[in-house]
Amino acid sequence: MAQNKDTAAREAAESPPVKEGGAPPAGQQQGIRIDTSALKSSYCNVVSGNSTREEVVLTFGVNQDWDMGPQPREIQLHHRIILSPGAAKRLLDLMTKLVHDHEGRHGEIK
């Protein structure tokens, strides 16, 4: 059993990165295989966060009362993502680029 895991890990490390479309994802390192078999998507329109010295915590949810006035009555929380500070910094850089690109194509987000 351990030999199968070692073999699988070695093959994944030696394989070029592949995503569902079959092409390597842009910006990915060589030799990393991206497994999307357990990937789930969900819509969120609310995010909050906090941090400690060791981690950054982001909580995502849905305000289903968004059209009912300025004060939401209920927000359903769906996901909590815990990141290292380094991963949070990379996420910040990625989000900054994505928002900048979006605004370049569609106008300023207000």
ROLO-8734 format. One record per atom (N, C-alpha, C): atom name; x, y, z. Coordinates in steps of 0.1 Angstrom, whole numbers, plus 2048, in hexadecimal, padded with zeros to 3 digits. Layout:
ROLO-8734
+------+-----+-----+-----+
! site !   x !   y !   z !
+------+-----+-----+-----+
!   CA !   X !   Y !   Z !
...
+------+-----+-----+-----+
//
This chain:
ROLO-8734
+------+-----+-----+-----+
! site !   x !   y !   z !
+------+-----+-----+-----+
!    N ! 808 ! 7F4 ! 800 !
!   CA ! 800 ! 800 ! 800 !
!    C ! 809 ! 80D ! 800 !
!    N ! 813 ! 80D ! 809 !
!   CA ! 81C ! 819 ! 809 !
!    C ! 823 ! 81A ! 7FC !
!    N ! 827 ! 80F ! 7F6 !
!   CA ! 82E ! 80F ! 7EA !
!    C ! 825 ! 816 ! 7DF !
!    N ! 818 ! 813 ! 7DF !
!   CA ! 80F ! 819 ! 7D5 !
!    C ! 80F ! 828 ! 7D7 !
!    N ! 80E ! 82C ! 7E3 !
!   CA ! 80E ! 83B ! 7E6 !
!    C ! 81B ! 841 ! 7E1 !
!    N ! 826 ! 83B ! 7E4 !
!   CA ! 833 ! 840 ! 7E0 !
!    C ! 834 ! 841 ! 7D1 !
!    N ! 82F ! 836 ! 7CA !
!   CA ! 82F ! 836 ! 7BC !
!    C ! 826 ! 841 ! 7B6 !
!    N ! 81A ! 842 ! 7BC !
!   CA ! 811 ! 84D ! 7B7 !
!    C ! 817 ! 85B ! 7B9 !
!    N ! 81D ! 85D ! 7C5 !
!   CA ! 823 ! 86A ! 7C7 !
!    C ! 82F ! 86D ! 7BE !
!    N ! 837 ! 863 ! 7BB !
!   CA ! 842 ! 865 ! 7B2 !
!    C ! 83D ! 867 ! 7A4 !
!    N ! 833 ! 860 ! 79F !
!   CA ! 82D ! 862 ! 792 !
!    C ! 827 ! 870 ! 791 !
!    N ! 820 ! 875 ! 79B !
!   CA ! 81A ! 882 ! 79B !
!    C ! 825 ! 88D ! 79B !
!    N ! 830 ! 88A ! 7A2 !
!   CA ! 83B ! 894 ! 7A1 !
!    C ! 842 ! 895 ! 794 !
!    N ! 843 ! 889 ! 78D !
!   CA ! 84A ! 888 ! 780 !
!    C ! 841 ! 88D ! 774 !
!    N ! 834 ! 88D ! 776 !
!   CA ! 82A ! 890 ! 76B !
!    C ! 829 ! 89F ! 76A !
!    N ! 828 ! 8A3 ! 75D !
!   CA ! 825 ! 8B2 ! 75B !
!    C ! 817 ! 8B5 ! 761 !
!    N ! 816 ! 8C2 ! 765 !
!   CA ! 809 ! 8C5 ! 76B !
!    C ! 7FE ! 8C4 ! 761 !
!    N ! 7F3 ! 8BF ! 765 !
!   CA ! 7E7 ! 8BE ! 75C !
!    C ! 7DB ! 8C2 ! 764 !
!    N ! 7D2 ! 8C9 ! 75D !
!   CA ! 7C5 ! 8CC ! 763 !
!    C ! 7BB ! 8C6 ! 75A !
!    N ! 7AE ! 8C7 ! 75D !
!   CA ! 7A3 ! 8C0 ! 756 !
!    C ! 7A4 ! 8C2 ! 747 !
!    N ! 7A7 ! 8CD ! 742 !
!   CA ! 7A8 ! 8D0 ! 734 !
!    C ! 7B3 ! 8C9 ! 72D !
!    N ! 7BD ! 8C3 ! 735 !
!   CA ! 7C8 ! 8BC ! 72F !
!    C ! 7D5 ! 8C5 ! 72D !
!    N ! 7D3 ! 8D2 ! 72F !
!   CA ! 7DF ! 8DB ! 72D !
!    C ! 7E4 ! 8DE ! 73B !
!    N ! 7F1 ! 8E1 ! 73C !
!   CA ! 7F7 ! 8E5 ! 749 !
!    C ! 7F1 ! 8F3 ! 74D !
!    N ! 7ED ! 8F5 ! 759 !
!   CA ! 7E8 ! 902 ! 75D !
!    C ! 7F3 ! 90C ! 75D !
!    N ! 7EF ! 918 ! 759 !
!   CA ! 7F9 ! 923 ! 758 !
!    C ! 7FE ! 926 ! 766 !
!    N ! 80C ! 928 ! 766 !
!   CA ! 812 ! 92C ! 773 !
!    C ! 815 ! 920 ! 77C !
!    N ! 811 ! 914 ! 779 !
!   CA ! 814 ! 909 ! 782 !
!    C ! 822 ! 903 ! 77F !
!    N ! 827 ! 8FD ! 78A !
!   CA ! 835 ! 8F8 ! 789 !
!    C ! 834 ! 8EB ! 781 !
!    N ! 83F ! 8E7 ! 77B !
!   CA ! 840 ! 8DB ! 773 !
!    C ! 83F ! 8CF ! 77E !
!    N ! 839 ! 8C4 ! 77A !
!   CA ! 839 ! 8B8 ! 782 !
!    C ! 82E ! 8B8 ! 78D !
!    N ! 825 ! 8C1 ! 78D !
!   CA ! 81A ! 8C1 ! 796 !
!    C ! 80D ! 8BD ! 78F !
!    N ! 806 ! 8B3 ! 794 !
!   CA ! 7FA ! 8AE ! 78E !
!    C ! 7EF ! 8B5 ! 796 !
!    N ! 7E5 ! 8BB ! 78F !
!   CA ! 7DA ! 8C1 ! 796 !
!    C ! 7CE ! 8B8 ! 795 !
!    N ! 7C9 ! 8B3 ! 7A1 !
!   CA ! 7BE ! 8AA ! 7A2 !
!    C ! 7B2 ! 8B2 ! 7A5 !
!    N ! 7A8 ! 8B2 ! 79C !
!   CA ! 79C ! 8BA ! 79F !
!    C ! 790 ! 8B1 ! 7A1 !
!    N ! 792 ! 8A4 ! 7A4 !
!   CA ! 787 ! 89A ! 7A6 !
!    C ! 77F ! 89E ! 7B2 !
!    N ! 784 ! 8A4 ! 7BC !
!   CA ! 77C ! 8A7 ! 7C8 !
!    C ! 779 ! 8B6 ! 7C9 !
!    N ! 77C ! 8BD ! 7BF !
!   CA ! 779 ! 8CC ! 7BF !
!    C ! 76A ! 8CF ! 7BF !
!    N ! 766 ! 8D8 ! 7C8 !
!   CA ! 758 ! 8DC ! 7C9 !
!    C ! 758 ! 8EB ! 7C7 !
!    N ! 74E ! 8F0 ! 7C1 !
!   CA ! 74C ! 8FE ! 7BF !
!    C ! 73F ! 903 ! 7C7 !
!    N ! 73F ! 90F ! 7CC !
!   CA ! 733 ! 914 ! 7D2 !
!    C ! 734 ! 923 ! 7D1 !
!    N ! 728 ! 929 ! 7D1 !
!   CA ! 727 ! 938 ! 7D0 !
!    C ! 728 ! 93E ! 7DE !
!    N ! 72F ! 949 ! 7E0 !
!   CA ! 730 ! 950 ! 7ED !
!    C ! 72F ! 95F ! 7EA !
!    N ! 728 ! 967 ! 7F1 !
!   CA ! 728 ! 975 ! 7F0 !
!    C ! 72C ! 97C ! 7FC !
!    N ! 730 ! 975 ! 806 !
!   CA ! 735 ! 97B ! 813 !
!    C ! 742 ! 974 ! 817 !
!    N ! 74B ! 97C ! 81B !
!   CA ! 758 ! 977 ! 820 !
!    C ! 75C ! 97F ! 82C !
!    N ! 761 ! 979 ! 836 !
!   CA ! 767 ! 980 ! 842 !
!    C ! 774 ! 978 ! 845 !
!    N ! 77D ! 97F ! 84D !
!   CA ! 789 ! 979 ! 850 !
!    C ! 78F ! 97E ! 85D !
!    N ! 799 ! 976 ! 862 !
!   CA ! 7A1 ! 97B ! 86D !
!    C ! 7AE ! 973 ! 86C !
!    N ! 7B8 ! 977 ! 875 !
!   CA ! 7C5 ! 970 ! 874 !
!    C ! 7CB ! 970 ! 882 !
!    N ! 7D4 ! 967 ! 883 !
!   CA ! 7DE ! 966 ! 88E !
!    C ! 7EC ! 966 ! 888 !
!    N ! 7F5 ! 965 ! 891 !
!   CA ! 803 ! 964 ! 88C !
!    C ! 806 ! 959 ! 882 !
!    N ! 7FF ! 94E ! 885 !
!   CA ! 802 ! 941 ! 87D !
!    C ! 7F8 ! 93F ! 871 !
!    N ! 7EC ! 946 ! 871 !
!   CA ! 7E3 ! 942 ! 867 !
!    C ! 7DA ! 94E ! 863 !
!    N ! 7D4 ! 94D ! 858 !
!   CA ! 7CA ! 957 ! 853 !
!    C ! 7BD ! 94E ! 850 !
!    N ! 7B2 ! 952 ! 856 !
!   CA ! 7A6 ! 94B ! 855 !
!    C ! 79B ! 953 ! 84D !
!    N ! 796 ! 94D ! 842 !
!   CA ! 78C ! 954 ! 83A !
!    C ! 77F ! 94B ! 83B !
!    N ! 774 ! 952 ! 83D !
!   CA ! 767 ! 94B ! 83E !
!    C ! 75E ! 950 ! 833 !
!    N ! 759 ! 947 ! 82C !
!   CA ! 750 ! 94B ! 820 !
!    C ! 742 ! 946 ! 823 !
!    N ! 738 ! 94E ! 81E !
!   CA ! 72B ! 94A ! 81F !
!    C ! 722 ! 951 ! 815 !
!    N ! 715 ! 950 ! 818 !
!   CA ! 70B ! 956 ! 80F !
!    C ! 701 ! 95E ! 816 !
!    N ! 6FF ! 96A ! 812 !
!   CA ! 6F4 ! 973 ! 817 !
!    C ! 6E9 ! 972 ! 80D !
!    N ! 6DF ! 96A ! 811 !
!   CA ! 6D3 ! 968 ! 808 !
!    C ! 6C9 ! 974 ! 808 !
!    N ! 6CC ! 97D ! 811 !
!   CA ! 6C3 ! 989 ! 813 !
!    C ! 6C9 ! 995 ! 80C !
!    N ! 6D2 ! 993 ! 802 !
!   CA ! 6D9 ! 99E ! 7FC !
!    C ! 6D0 ! 9A9 ! 7F6 !
!    N ! 6C4 ! 9A5 ! 7F2 !
!   CA ! 6BB ! 9AE ! 7EC !
!    C ! 6AF ! 9B3 ! 7F5 !
!    N ! 6B1 ! 9B0 ! 802 !
!   CA ! 6A6 ! 9B3 ! 80C !
!    C ! 6A9 ! 9BF ! 814 !
!    N ! 6B3 ! 9C7 ! 811 !
!   CA ! 6B6 ! 9D3 ! 818 !
!    C ! 6C5 ! 9D3 ! 81D !
!    N ! 6C9 ! 9DD ! 824 !
!   CA ! 6D7 ! 9DF ! 827 !
!    C ! 6DC ! 9D5 ! 832 !
!    N ! 6D3 ! 9D0 ! 83B !
!   CA ! 6D8 ! 9C7 ! 845 !
!    C ! 6D4 ! 9B9 ! 843 !
!    N ! 6DD ! 9B0 ! 841 !
!   CA ! 6DA ! 9A2 ! 83F !
!    C ! 6D4 ! 99C ! 84C !
!    N ! 6CA ! 993 ! 84A !
!   CA ! 6C4 ! 98D ! 855 !
!    C ! 6CB ! 980 ! 859 !
!    N ! 6D0 ! 979 ! 84F !
!   CA ! 6D7 ! 96D ! 851 !
!    C ! 6E2 ! 96B ! 847 !
!    N ! 6ED ! 966 ! 84B !
!   CA ! 6F8 ! 963 ! 842 !
!    C ! 6FC ! 954 ! 845 !
!    N ! 6FC ! 94C ! 83B !
!   CA ! 6FF ! 93E ! 83C !
!    C ! 70E ! 93C ! 839 !
!    N ! 716 ! 938 ! 843 !
!   CA ! 724 ! 935 ! 841 !
!    C ! 726 ! 927 ! 83B !
!    N ! 72E ! 927 ! 830 !
!   CA ! 730 ! 91A ! 829 !
!    C ! 73F ! 915 ! 82A !
!    N ! 748 ! 91D ! 82A !
!   CA ! 756 ! 919 ! 829 !
!    C ! 75F ! 921 ! 832 !
!    N ! 769 ! 91A ! 838 !
!   CA ! 773 ! 921 ! 840 !
!    C ! 781 ! 91C ! 83A !
!    N ! 789 ! 925 ! 835 !
!   CA ! 796 ! 922 ! 82F !
!    C ! 7A0 ! 927 ! 838 !
!    N ! 7A9 ! 91F ! 83C !
!   CA ! 7B4 ! 923 ! 845 !
!    C ! 7C1 ! 922 ! 83D !
!    N ! 7C8 ! 92D ! 83D !
!   CA ! 7D4 ! 92F ! 835 !
!    C ! 7E0 ! 932 ! 83E !
!    N ! 7EC ! 92E ! 839 !
!   CA ! 7F8 ! 934 ! 83F !
!    C ! 7FA ! 942 ! 83B !
!    N ! 801 ! 94B ! 842 !
!   CA ! 803 ! 958 ! 83E !
!    C ! 809 ! 959 ! 830 !
!    N ! 812 ! 950 ! 82C !
!   CA ! 818 ! 950 ! 81F !
!    C ! 80E ! 94D ! 814 !
!    N ! 805 ! 943 ! 817 !
!   CA ! 7FB ! 940 ! 80D !
!    C ! 7F1 ! 94C ! 80C !
!    N ! 7EE ! 953 ! 817 !
!   CA ! 7E5 ! 95E ! 817 !
!    C ! 7EB ! 969 ! 80E !
!    N ! 7F8 ! 96B ! 80F !
!   CA ! 7FE ! 976 ! 807 !
!    C ! 7FD ! 972 ! 7F8 !
!    N ! 7FF ! 966 ! 7F5 !
!   CA ! 7FE ! 962 ! 7E7 !
!    C ! 7F0 ! 963 ! 7E2 !
!    N ! 7E6 ! 960 ! 7EB !
!   CA ! 7D8 ! 962 ! 7E7 !
!    C ! 7D5 ! 971 ! 7E5 !
!    N ! 7DB ! 97A ! 7EE !
!   CA ! 7D9 ! 988 ! 7EC !
!    C ! 7DE ! 98D ! 7DE !
!    N ! 7EA ! 988 ! 7DB !
!   CA ! 7F0 ! 98C ! 7CE !
!    C ! 7E7 ! 987 ! 7C2 !
!    N ! 7E2 ! 97A ! 7C3 !
!   CA ! 7DA ! 975 ! 7B9 !
!    C ! 7CD ! 97D ! 7B8 !
!    N ! 7C6 ! 980 ! 7C3 !
!   CA ! 7BA ! 987 ! 7C3 !
!    C ! 7BC ! 995 ! 7BE !
!    N ! 7C6 ! 99C ! 7C1 !
!   CA ! 7C9 ! 9A9 ! 7BC !
!    C ! 7CA ! 9A9 ! 7AD !
!    N ! 7D2 ! 99F ! 7A8 !
!   CA ! 7D3 ! 99E ! 799 !
!    C ! 7C5 ! 99B ! 793 !
!    N ! 7BE ! 991 ! 798 !
!   CA ! 7B1 ! 98E ! 792 !
!    C ! 7A7 ! 99A ! 792 !
!    N ! 7A7 ! 9A1 ! 79D !
!   CA ! 79E ! 9AD ! 79D !
!    C ! 7A3 ! 9B8 ! 794 !
!    N ! 7B0 ! 9BA ! 793 !
!   CA ! 7B5 ! 9C4 ! 78A !
!    C ! 7B2 ! 9C0 ! 77B !
!    N ! 7B3 ! 9B3 ! 778 !
!   CA ! 7B0 ! 9AE ! 76A !
!    C ! 7A1 ! 9B0 ! 768 !
!    N ! 799 ! 9AC ! 771 !
!   CA ! 78A ! 9AD ! 770 !
!    C ! 786 ! 9BC ! 76D !
!    N ! 78C ! 9C5 ! 775 !
!   CA ! 788 ! 9D3 ! 773 !
!    C ! 78D ! 9D8 ! 766 !
!    N ! 798 ! 9D3 ! 761 !
!   CA ! 79D ! 9D7 ! 754 !
!    C ! 794 ! 9D3 ! 749 !
!    N ! 78D ! 9C8 ! 74B !
!   CA ! 784 ! 9C3 ! 740 !
!    C ! 776 ! 9C8 ! 742 !
!    N ! 771 ! 9CA ! 74F !
!   CA ! 763 ! 9CD ! 751 !
!    C ! 760 ! 9DA ! 758 !
!    N ! 76B ! 9E2 ! 75B !
!   CA ! 769 ! 9EE ! 762 !
!    C ! 76B ! 9ED ! 772 !
!    N ! 76C ! 9F8 ! 778 !
!   CA ! 76F ! 9F8 ! 787 !
!    C ! 763 ! 9F1 ! 78F !
!    N ! 767 ! 9E9 ! 798 !
!   CA ! 75E ! 9E3 ! 7A1 !
!    C ! 75B ! 9ED ! 7AC !
!    N ! 74E ! 9EF ! 7AF !
!   CA ! 74B ! 9F9 ! 7B9 !
!    C ! 744 ! 9F2 ! 7C5 !
+------+-----+-----+-----+
//
